[in-house]
Amino acid sequence: MISLPVIRIFPARIGQNAQHLRALCQLRGIEVVGVTKVTLGDPIIATEMLSAGIRILGESRLANVERLRASGISHHMVLLRTPESREISRAVKLVDTFLVSELGPMRAIQEAAEETGRRCTFIYMVDTGDLREGVHYKNASKELTKAARLAGDSLSGIGTNLGCYGGIIATPEKFEILLHIGRKIEKKTGQKIRVYSAGNTASLPLVEEKTVPEGINQFRLGESIICGTDVTNNRDVPGTRQDTFIMSAEIIELKTKPSVPEGLIGQDAFGRKPVFADKGKQLRAILNVGEQDIYSGGMIPLDKGAEVLHASSDHLIVDVSKCEKTLKVGQTMEFRLSYGALLRAMTSPFVEKVYEHTS
């Protein structure tokens, strides 16, 4: 018997998203790296991506790469986060391309790869303004020149990340920065920069608008394939499905209560100071899932009229006063999940995962 909460996973729908986005990017000369990290390197989902024509997989954690390799997947693998030093000897046996942003780790990876007889390649990251990983573009030339001379033709490309930390929107101008730096490095070193890994889900509007500068040839896509959403641009991605994961949780309490707590309001268990609107009495359902398992702000009820109010670590509170369906204690409610909510749910051992092999 399935326990609650549970996520129903629809791999075929994810495959449809992968096929659509791969074809869209291919029209612009862009290869898609299918990123599986939000699913902890789920082999079933990775296989759907590969069946859709994606040739390269991207992961951020070595344990997830090991899970994929153990399942028999032998395709080209990109590690999206620099491995910690003690992981390098394992990583070079499993990973084909490393995203790096420091010369020291790159040198260590190269030496470890040579010891095992493997050839690993590198994409050196450039920070074009989002302020996550990468050498800042204003002083990138010196470091990238050293990287090119150190790695030789194992430096396959350069890349950038936008949207994930600073929420910076991808623009043609941001991509032109990367292309300009690449051309400069080629001129100084005589080495060809083959890969410009400039995009992620937040960059897809440029593909749709046909404004990606020529030369950008790789996007790393996870959220858009797996969820069909683009949180940076606050939208559903055209041509994709969003019903790829459905969470069910059980109603453990159903009572009418005031909409505003009584007494002085401090911070909640997560250091947040909640704000409550006075809406009079509310019929409120408490469900057996909480912030340990999900991000409450990313829970989208499928019952019309229901509204998620807030959550503690173990309880999700939903206003069901205007819900079209009559609910009872012991019944379940269903939710779509944002990328952030899915990330927590897939990581939580308290959420059961069930695969639905229907389209």
N, C-alpha and C positions, 0 to 999 in steps of 0.2 A: 504494500500500500504506500502511495506517495505521501510524504510528510509535507507540511507547510511551514514556512513559505517555500515556494518552488518557482523556478524559472523554466518556462517552456521555450526551447530553442528551435528555430526553424532554419536549418542549414540551407535548404534549397532557396529560400528567399534571400539569404546572404549571397548565395551564388549568383542570383539574378542581379543583385546590386553590383557585384564584382564584374560581371560580364558587361553590364551597361557602362560602368565607369572606365573599364579597360578599353572598350571600343571608343568611347568619347575621347580619352586621352591619346589613343593611338592615332586618331585623325590629326592631332597636333604634333605628332612625332615624339610623344611622351610615353615612357615606359612606367608602369605602375608597380610599385613595391607594395604587396599586400601585408598590412601590419596586423598582427594577431594578438598584440600584448593585452588588450582589454579582456580577452578570453583566456588568459594565462597559457597561450600557445596551444589552443584546443586543436588537436589533429583533424577532427571532423570538419571544423570550420576552415582550417587551412586547406584541406583537400578540396572543399568547395571552391575556394579561391583559385586553386591550381587548375581545377576542371574548367573554370571560366576563362582560362587562357593566361592567367597571371603566372609569371615565370620566376619571380623573386619574392621571398618572404622576409618580413622585417620583424624583429623582436628586440626588446630592451633588456630582458633578464636571461641570464644563462640557463637557469632551471627550466624556463619555457622552451629554449632552444633544445635542451636535452630531451624534453618531452616530445617535441616534434621529431627529432632524429630517432628516438626510440620507437616511434610509430612507423618508421620506415620511410619518412619523407627525406629525400636526398637532394632536393632542389637548392639553388643558390640561396644562401642565408645571409642577411645583413643584421649586424648587431647595432642597434640604434643608440646605445649608451656605452661609453667606454667601460670595459670590465675593470673591476678592482684588481690590484696587482696579484693577489693570490689566485685569481681565477684565470689568469692569462694562459697558463699551460694547458688548461682544459679547453679554453675558448678557441684556441687555434686549431684544435682537432674537430671543431664543430661548425665554426663560422667561416664564411668566405670573404666577407667585406666588413670592415669596422668603420663606424663613424667615430672620429677622434677630434680632439681640439687642443691637445698638448703634444709636444714633441717627445717627451719622456715615455709616456705609455705607448706611443706609436713605435718607438725604437724597441721597447721591450716586447711588444707583440711581434714585430718583424724578426727579432732574434729567436723567440720561442717557435715561430713558424718554421724558420730555417732549420732548427734543431729537429723538428718532426718531419722535415721534408715536404712541408706544405707551402703553397704560395698563397698568402692572403693579400688582399688589396685594401686600400684606405680611401675614404672620403673625408677630407679635412673640412671641418665646419667653420663657417664665417658668420659672425653675429651682424646682421644687417639692421638691428634696431630693436628686436624683441627682448634682448638681454637674457636669453637663456644661454646655451652653450655656443662656443665659437670664439675665434679671435676677432676683435672688433674691426669692422671693415676699414676704419680710418687708418689703422696701422697694421693691416693684414699682410702686406707685401713681403716684409722681411721674414716673418715667421713661415709663411707659405713657401717662400723660396728655399728656406732651410728644409722644410718638409719634403719638397720635391727632390732636393739633392740627397736627402737621407733615404727616401723610399724608392727613388728612381721611378720606373714605370709601374711600380706597385701603388703609387699614388694615382688612382684611377680617376679621381674627381674631387670637386669641392661642393659643399652644400650649405644650405641655410635653413633655419627654422623660424616660422612666423606664427603668431597666434596663440601658442601654447602657454607662454608665461606672461608676456606683456599685453597679450590680446591685440598685437599689432596686425593690421589688415595687410594682406598681400597686395602689392601694386606692381605694374610693369617696371616702375622706377626701382623698386627693391630688387627685382630680378636682374635689372640692368647693372646694378652694383656688382652682383656676383659674376656676371659675364665679363664685365670690365676687369675685375680682379683676375679672373682666369686667363684672359688674353695677356694681361701684364706678366703673369707668371710664365706663360708659354714663351713670351718674348725673352724673358730674362734667363730661362733655363733650357729652352729648346725642347721641353717636354710637352706632350699633348695632354690637355685636360679633356678626358673623354666623357666624363659624367658631370652634369650640372644638376644636382639633386636639390631642387629649390622649393618644391611644393609639398603641401599636405592638403587635408580636406579644406582648410580655410582658403586655399588658393584656387579651388575649383571655379569660382566665378570668372576668373581670368580665362580659363579654358572655354567656358560657356560663351564668353563675350569675344573670344578669339583675339585676346590681347596679350597672350603669353609671348614674350620676346623669343625670337628664333635662337635656338641654341640650348634653351632649357629643355632637358630631355628625360628627367625623372621626377615623379611625384611619389611620396610615401603616404599611402591612404589607409586609414584604419576606421575612423568614426563613420565616414561616408559609406563605406562598404558594409560595415557591421550594423550600424544604426540607421543609415539613410539620412543622417542629420549633419549640420554644420553649425556647431555651437558658437563659434567665433562670429559668424555672420548672422546668427539667430534665425536659422531657416531649415526647412526640409530640403534636401538636395533633389532637384528635378530629376525625374526618371527613376528614382529609387523607392524602395519600400521601407516603411518605418515599423512594420509589424514583425520584426525579426526575433524579438524576445518579448515574452509576456510573463509578468510576475503575478502569482496568485498568493494572497495571504488571507488568514482567517480572522473574522470579526470575533473578538473575545469580550468586547463590551459594547453596548449600544444604549446610550442614555441621553436625555435632554439636559443640557447644562447651559449656564451663562456663556456668552462668547468672550468675556473678559475675565481673567483671573481676579480673585479678591485679595487685596493686600498690596504691600509694597513689592514692586517688580525689580529684581536684580538680574543677574545673568543665569542662563540655563547651564546644564551640565557640560556644554561645549564652549562656554565663555561667550555665548551670544546673548544679547539683550533683546528678547522678543518684543514685537510691537503687535498689539491686538486692536482690531476695529470692533466697536460696539455694534453688533448686529442683533442684539436681543438674545432670546433663547435659541439654541441650536441642537439639532439631533446629531450627536457625534459618535462615530464609530472608532473604536480603538482596535488596531490590528496587530498581529503577532510578528511584527518586523520593525526594526528601528535603525538608527544611524550606524550601528555596528555592521549592518548588512546592506544598507542603501544610503543614498543621499536624498533626503526627503524632498528637496527642491527640484529633483529630477524625476519624481514619481507622477505620472500622468494617468488619472483614473479613466478607465474605459466605461464606467457607469456614468451616463449623462446626468449632469447636475451635481456630481460629487466634487469636492474641492479638498485637496490636502492642506491642512492647517500647519502642522508642525510635527516634530518627532523628538523623542528622547532616544537613549541608546537601544531600547528594546520595544518601544511602542510607537506606532504611527497613528496620528489622530487625523481623522477625515470628517469634514462637515458633509453630512448626507441629508441635510434638511430639505434640499431641493432635488434629491435623487429621484428619478422617474421610477425606479424599481423599489419595491418594498423589501427591506433587508431585515435579517434576523441574526441573532447571535449564533455562531457556528457556521454561517454561510461564508463564502469567499468573495473577495473583490479582486478585480484584475487591473493591472497597470502596465502601460508602456514605460520604458525606462530611458532616461537621457544617458549620454555617454558616461557621465560621472556616477550616476546611480548604478549603471551596469557594471562599471569597474569595481565598485564595492561589492555588489551582489555576486559577481563571478569569483571574487576573492574570498567571500565569507564561507566558512565550512558549515554554517547553519542554514544555508539556502540550497535546497536540492536542485539539481539540474536534470532536465528531461528533454530528450530530443524528439521532435515531431517531424517525421519524414513525409510531410505533405507540403505542397506549394501554396 
